[in-house]
């Protein structure tokens, strides 16, 4: 009995107590937290970079917008009826629109052409179009007019001197960079008065119209 007791005591004194190992659940949980944190940091950095880039683009467009150049090349009057008091005709123009911007496209919509003479106004619409940087687009709008004059003897005057209406354009314009588009702004284009021959074509020697944005 004594020897057995001594053996048990000896074995108890020589036993090694090992520290508990961390559970695999704790390791996985810690790794998941670190991964989630890295994702949040990465997304935050991307969001900051996007906002900074967007702010730069907006500032560039607001501070340095370049308006389109509109150049009047020629006009043509096709009379349908001409008397001493009335002129019914189709008037068409060839207009060159140029985008001087190096990065931004120009999008124009709701564009209208207006002819005004002696208080009589005639309007036609121009289809929506988009111009890439450095692009030239030719427009050929036509407006039907029916001028009625308060005094007679206009036929001979029209045939000799032609028609002298005011030409004006209006549109909504926005600038496009990649997939981003600026807010629409009102665009007014003034070509002043133009002298048009009756029943013929009139060259304008590339007259540049005034653009007001």
C-alpha positions as CSV (number, residue, x, y, z in Angstrom):
1,X,0.0,0.0,0.0
2,X,2.8,2.4,0.9
3,X,4.6,1.8,-2.4
4,X,1.4,2.4,-4.3
5,X,0.9,5.6,-2.5
6,X,4.5,6.7,-3.3
7,X,4.1,5.9,-7.0
8,X,0.9,7.9,-7.2
9,X,2.5,10.8,-5.5
10,X,5.5,10.6,-7.8
11,X,3.4,10.5,-10.9
12,X,1.3,13.4,-9.6
13,X,4.4,15.5,-9.1
14,X,5.9,14.8,-12.5
15,X,2.7,15.5,-14.5
16,X,2.8,18.4,-17.0
17,X,-0.1,20.9,-17.2
18,X,-0.5,22.3,-20.7
19,X,-2.0,25.7,-21.4
20,X,-5.4,25.6,-23.2
21,X,-5.0,26.2,-26.9
22,X,-7.0,29.1,-28.5
23,X,-10.1,27.8,-30.2
24,X,-10.3,27.9,-34.0
25,X,-13.5,29.9,-33.7
26,X,-11.6,32.8,-32.1
27,X,-9.0,32.8,-34.8
28,X,-11.6,32.9,-37.6
29,X,-13.5,35.6,-35.8
30,X,-10.4,37.8,-35.6
31,X,-9.5,37.2,-39.2
32,X,-13.0,38.2,-40.3
33,X,-12.8,41.4,-38.3
34,X,-9.5,42.4,-39.9
35,X,-10.8,41.6,-43.4
36,X,-14.0,43.6,-42.8
37,X,-11.9,46.5,-41.5
38,X,-9.6,46.4,-44.6
39,X,-12.7,46.4,-46.9
40,X,-14.1,49.4,-45.1
41,X,-10.8,51.3,-45.4
42,X,-10.5,50.4,-49.1
43,X,-14.0,51.5,-50.0
44,X,-13.6,54.7,-48.0
45,X,-10.4,55.5,-49.9
46,X,-12.1,54.8,-53.3
47,X,-15.0,57.0,-52.3
48,X,-12.7,59.9,-51.3
49,X,-10.7,59.5,-54.6
50,X,-14.0,59.6,-56.6
51,X,-15.3,62.7,-54.8
52,X,-12.0,64.5,-55.3
53,X,-12.0,63.6,-59.0
54,X,-15.6,64.7,-59.3
55,X,-14.8,68.0,-57.6
56,X,-11.9,68.7,-59.9
57,X,-14.1,68.0,-63.0
58,X,-16.9,70.2,-61.7
59,X,-14.5,73.0,-60.9
60,X,-12.9,72.7,-64.3
61,X,-16.3,72.8,-66.1
62,X,-17.6,75.7,-63.9
63,X,-14.5,77.9,-64.1
64,X,-13.4,77.1,-67.7
65,X,-16.5,76.3,-69.8
66,X,-15.9,76.8,-73.5
67,X,-19.1,77.7,-75.4
68,X,-19.6,76.2,-78.9
69,X,-18.8,78.4,-81.9
70,X,-21.6,78.9,-84.4
71,X,-20.7,80.2,-87.8
72,X,-23.2,81.2,-90.4
73,X,-22.1,80.0,-93.9
74,X,-25.1,80.7,-96.1
75,X,-28.8,81.3,-96.4
76,X,-31.3,80.4,-99.0
77,X,-34.8,81.9,-99.7
78,X,-37.4,79.9,-101.7
79,X,-40.4,82.1,-102.3
80,X,-43.8,80.4,-102.7
81,X,-45.8,83.6,-103.0
82,X,-44.6,87.2,-103.3
83,X,-46.9,90.3,-103.6
84,X,-46.6,93.9,-102.7
85,X,-48.0,93.1,-99.2
86,X,-47.0,89.5,-98.5
87,X,-44.1,87.1,-98.6
88,X,-44.6,83.4,-98.1
89,X,-41.4,81.5,-98.4
90,X,-39.1,78.8,-97.0
91,X,-35.8,80.1,-95.6
92,X,-33.0,77.8,-94.8
93,X,-29.5,78.2,-93.4
94,X,-26.2,76.3,-93.4
95,X,-24.6,76.7,-89.9
96,X,-21.4,75.2,-88.7
97,X,-21.2,74.4,-85.0
98,X,-17.7,73.7,-83.5
99,X,-16.9,72.3,-80.1
100,X,-13.6,73.9,-78.9
101,X,-13.2,71.8,-75.8
102,X,-10.4,69.3,-75.5
103,X,-12.1,66.9,-73.1
104,X,-15.8,67.7,-72.8
105,X,-18.5,66.8,-75.3
106,X,-21.3,69.4,-75.8
107,X,-24.9,68.2,-75.8
108,X,-27.5,70.6,-77.1
109,X,-31.2,70.0,-76.9
110,X,-34.5,72.0,-77.2
111,X,-32.7,74.1,-79.8
112,X,-34.8,76.7,-81.8
113,X,-34.1,79.0,-84.6
114,X,-36.0,82.3,-84.7
115,X,-36.5,84.8,-87.5
116,X,-37.9,88.2,-86.7
117,X,-38.7,91.1,-89.1
118,X,-40.9,94.1,-88.4
119,X,-42.3,92.5,-85.3
120,X,-43.3,89.2,-87.0
121,X,-41.6,86.1,-85.5
122,X,-41.3,82.7,-87.0
123,X,-39.7,79.7,-85.2
124,X,-38.5,76.2,-86.1
125,X,-36.9,73.5,-84.0
126,X,-33.5,71.8,-84.5
127,X,-33.0,68.2,-83.5
128,X,-30.9,67.4,-80.4
129,X,-27.3,66.6,-81.1
130,X,-24.0,65.9,-79.2
131,X,-20.6,67.1,-80.3
132,X,-17.4,65.2,-79.2
133,X,-14.3,67.4,-78.4
134,X,-13.1,69.2,-81.5
135,X,-16.1,68.1,-83.5
136,X,-17.7,70.2,-86.3
137,X,-21.4,69.6,-87.0
138,X,-23.3,71.2,-89.8
139,X,-26.9,72.3,-89.2
140,X,-29.4,72.9,-92.0
141,X,-32.6,74.4,-90.3
142,X,-35.5,75.6,-92.4
143,X,-38.3,77.9,-91.3
144,X,-41.6,78.6,-93.1
145,X,-42.4,82.3,-93.1
146,X,-45.5,84.3,-94.0
147,X,-44.6,88.0,-93.7
148,X,-47.4,90.5,-94.0
149,X,-46.3,94.2,-94.5
150,X,-48.4,97.2,-93.4
151,X,-47.6,99.1,-96.6
152,X,-47.5,98.3,-100.3
153,X,-44.9,98.3,-103.0
154,X,-42.8,95.6,-101.2
155,X,-42.4,93.2,-104.1
156,X,-40.0,95.4,-106.1
157,X,-38.1,96.3,-102.9
158,X,-37.8,92.6,-101.9
159,X,-36.5,91.6,-105.3
160,X,-33.9,94.4,-105.4
161,X,-32.8,94.6,-101.8
162,X,-33.8,91.2,-100.4
163,X,-35.0,90.3,-96.9
164,X,-33.2,91.6,-93.8
165,X,-34.5,89.7,-90.7
166,X,-32.9,89.2,-87.3
167,X,-31.6,85.6,-86.7
168,X,-31.5,84.1,-83.2
169,X,-31.0,80.7,-81.7
170,X,-31.7,79.3,-78.3
171,X,-30.9,75.9,-76.7
172,X,-30.2,74.0,-73.5
173,X,-26.5,72.9,-73.3
174,X,-24.7,70.5,-71.0
175,X,-21.1,69.3,-70.9
176,X,-20.3,65.6,-70.8
177,X,-17.0,64.1,-69.5
178,X,-16.9,60.3,-69.6
179,X,-20.2,59.2,-67.9
180,X,-20.7,62.5,-66.0
181,X,-22.9,65.3,-67.4
182,X,-23.2,68.8,-66.1
183,X,-26.4,70.6,-65.3
184,X,-28.3,72.0,-68.3
185,X,-27.8,75.7,-68.9
186,X,-29.6,78.1,-71.2
187,X,-27.7,79.1,-74.4
188,X,-28.5,82.1,-76.5
189,X,-27.0,82.7,-79.9
190,X,-27.3,86.1,-81.8
191,X,-26.5,86.5,-85.4
192,X,-28.0,90.0,-85.7
193,X,-29.6,91.0,-89.0
194,X,-28.8,89.0,-92.1
195,X,-29.4,90.2,-95.7
196,X,-31.0,87.5,-97.8
197,X,-31.5,87.4,-101.5
198,X,-35.0,86.5,-102.7
199,X,-35.1,83.3,-104.7
200,X,-31.4,82.5,-104.3
201,X,-28.5,81.6,-102.1
202,X,-26.6,84.2,-100.0
203,X,-23.1,83.5,-98.7
204,X,-22.2,85.0,-95.4
205,X,-18.4,84.5,-95.5
206,X,-18.3,82.4,-92.3
207,X,-20.0,85.1,-90.1
208,X,-19.5,84.2,-86.4
209,X,-22.5,84.5,-84.2
210,X,-22.4,85.8,-80.6
211,X,-22.9,83.0,-78.0
212,X,-24.2,83.9,-74.6
213,X,-24.1,81.1,-71.9
